[in-house]
Amino acid sequence: MNTTKDRKNHENKKFSVEEPKEMNSTKRDDVYEILKEDFSKKEEKYGSLIKELNEKLGSFEKREREIILRSKAEVENIIRRSEKNMEKAHKFALEKFSYDLLSVIDNLERSISLTKNAENGFSLILEGVQLTIRSFLSVIKKYGIRPIDVQIGEPFDPRFHEAVSTINSEEHQDNKIIDIVQKGYTIHSRLLRPAMVVVNAKKRE
């Protein structure tokens, strides 16, 4: 039969904690060597990986710089070509128009030469001038320039007409065109020059 003293001894043994045994120097050295070797392997493995990534990054940055420089050069070339094309366009914009007007000059010179030794020079001059006008109107029509059609008696339209003077006449209706001083012209349906007209403006009572 267990006594009270035996029970206490049993409880003390149950809850007692053994102190760790001290590691000897040989085992410590072995553990150190194992850890050192493992670290060296990992350092070698990840070091080569880091080196490879750095090389790829350097190659990528080099390609990026080359692309940027090439794109910059292409943009500069496009700008230079555009400037040259604009310069040529400004310089030769009227070349075709000027060439077509030469036929008008030819007709005038031809009219003058025909009237030098002709008895009825006036009629020849008149025909030459009429031919020149038709030729000139044909040329400007090709470039979208057209005379404004104005008729005596039609209402005054400030969009296409400019009143150079007004007359108070009982023979004509108010705000009607009674005379055309100078023709007007449009270019591609846009007003180039208004027609100069005389307008009837009755006095207001």
C-alpha atoms as one frame of an Amber mdcrd trajectory, in Angstrom:
protein
   0.000   0.000   0.000   1.365   3.390  -1.074   2.031   5.871   1.548   1.518
   9.614   1.340   5.230  10.105   0.834   5.235   7.733  -2.137   2.384   9.641
  -3.807   4.273  12.918  -3.480   7.382  11.407  -4.984   5.315  10.081  -7.870
   3.756  13.499  -8.527   7.136  15.203  -8.443   8.474  12.778 -11.046   5.372
  13.329 -13.220   5.708  17.109 -13.466   9.469  17.382 -13.534  11.111  18.807
 -16.759  14.384  17.507 -17.930  16.954  20.158 -18.711  18.377  19.988 -22.267
  21.666  18.360 -22.559  24.439  20.605 -23.719  25.522  19.976 -27.367  29.133
  19.075 -27.673  31.483  21.044 -29.952  31.733  18.299 -32.574  28.011  18.272
 -33.243  27.918  22.071 -33.401  30.615  22.051 -36.039  28.736  19.457 -38.056
  25.522  21.495 -37.970  27.433  24.633 -38.937  29.016  22.891 -41.909  25.640
  21.558 -43.062  24.046  25.011 -42.849  27.024  26.598 -44.557  26.912  24.092
 -47.397  23.158  24.545 -47.806  23.540  28.333 -47.879  26.319  28.083 -50.462
  24.138  25.949 -52.724  21.232  28.364 -52.434  23.517  31.343 -52.970  24.930
  29.716 -56.100  21.460  28.817 -57.379  19.792  32.187 -56.772  22.926  34.129
 -57.641  22.957  32.665 -61.157  19.224  33.362 -61.442  19.709  36.994 -60.398
  22.572  37.324 -62.863  20.396  35.923 -65.652  17.564  38.324 -64.780  19.969
  41.279 -64.768  21.283  40.267 -68.193  17.744  39.994 -69.580  16.830  43.348
 -68.043  19.898  44.972 -69.586  19.061  43.477 -72.986  15.464  44.691 -72.697
  16.569  48.212 -71.759  18.961  48.248 -74.720  16.178  47.245 -77.133  13.895
  49.878 -75.617  16.521  52.586 -76.156  17.029  51.460 -79.755  13.267  51.511
 -80.414  12.937  54.993 -78.896  15.858  56.360 -80.920  14.554  54.756 -84.127
  11.034  56.095 -83.540  12.403  59.563 -82.821  14.406  59.509 -86.055  11.351
  58.385 -88.041   9.221  61.179 -86.566  11.901  63.750 -87.394  12.075  62.439
 -90.981   8.289  62.666 -91.325   8.337  66.248 -90.032  11.110  67.206 -92.466
   9.276  65.610 -95.412   6.035  67.337 -94.423   7.780  70.701 -94.210   9.322
  70.192 -97.660   5.966  69.141 -99.132   4.253  72.173 -97.607   6.974  74.430
 -98.958   6.532  72.965-102.443   2.749  73.226-102.178   2.964  76.912-101.251
   5.509  77.583-103.966   3.669  75.856-106.800   0.038  76.233-105.665  -0.717
  78.711-108.464   1.370  76.972-111.118  -1.561  75.244-112.858  -3.796  78.291
-112.493  -1.082  80.559-113.902  -0.486  78.198-116.820  -4.171  78.197-117.754
  -4.269  82.005-117.643  -1.605  82.125-120.351  -4.298  81.311-122.914  -6.079
  84.527-121.909  -2.889  86.508-122.568  -2.485  84.717-125.894  -5.977  85.785
-126.975  -5.321  89.419-126.042  -2.034  89.477-127.958  -3.710  87.807-130.936
  -6.458  90.450-130.943  -3.892  93.257-130.921  -1.926  91.753-133.806  -5.084
  91.339-135.923  -6.104  94.991-135.551  -2.772  96.539-136.564  -3.359  96.433
-140.334  -7.122  95.942-140.420  -9.488  98.622-141.738 -12.270  97.649-139.378
 -10.042  97.369-136.340 -12.714  98.220-133.784 -14.914  95.239-134.607 -11.905
  92.925-134.482 -10.914  94.312-131.089 -14.443  93.787-129.837 -14.456  90.198
-131.038 -11.039  89.630-129.480 -12.132  91.029-126.130 -15.282  88.909-126.162
 -13.204  85.832-126.965 -10.807  86.710-124.141 -13.636  87.078-121.631 -15.092
  83.707-122.614 -11.652  82.129-122.354 -11.029  83.698-118.962 -14.411  82.599
-117.575 -13.709  79.075-118.808 -10.379  79.038-116.955 -11.694  80.295-113.617
 -14.686  77.953-113.832 -12.288  74.989-113.672 -11.112  76.280-110.293 -14.604
  76.670-108.857 -14.872  80.421-109.522 -18.243  81.473-110.926 -19.973  84.821
-111.457 -22.970  85.602-109.271 -26.140  85.629-111.332 -27.731  89.040-110.709
 -30.818  90.267-112.540 -32.318  93.745-112.686 -35.466  93.863-110.594 -34.589
  91.037-108.211 -34.557  91.676-104.436 -31.365  92.931-102.815 -29.580  90.092
-100.967 -26.859  91.269 -98.541 -25.264  87.803 -98.662 -24.207  88.301-102.299
 -24.846  91.983-103.090 -23.269  95.227-101.947 -25.215  98.449-102.468 -22.887
 101.150-103.777 -25.774 103.630-103.923 -29.532 103.891-103.506 -32.164 105.668
-105.595 -35.679 106.692-104.657 -37.711 105.742-107.705 -41.455 105.317-108.023
 -40.977 103.201-111.142 -39.377 100.338-109.217 -40.366  98.382-106.153 -38.686
  99.001-102.848 -35.422  97.125-102.123 -35.079  95.995-105.743 -31.871  96.060
-107.790 -32.123  98.638-110.575 -28.528  98.576-111.875 -25.427  96.357-111.791
 -22.156  98.249-111.417 -19.778  95.300-111.111 -20.191  91.534-111.181 -19.620
  89.430-108.096 -18.008  85.996-107.891 -18.046  82.900-105.681 -15.373  80.255
-105.239 -16.678  76.767-104.460 -20.010  78.312-103.384 -18.199  80.685-101.011
 -18.394  84.430-101.587 -15.245  85.734-103.267 -16.496  89.225-104.137 -20.029
  90.636-103.792 -21.830  92.116-106.767 -21.856  95.937-106.691 -25.418  97.107
-107.320 -27.704 100.122-107.162 -30.810  99.566-105.045 -34.154 101.339-105.053
 -34.938 102.580-101.555 -38.172 104.481-101.179 -38.354 107.153 -98.537 -40.206
 106.178 -95.401 -43.094 108.467 -94.498
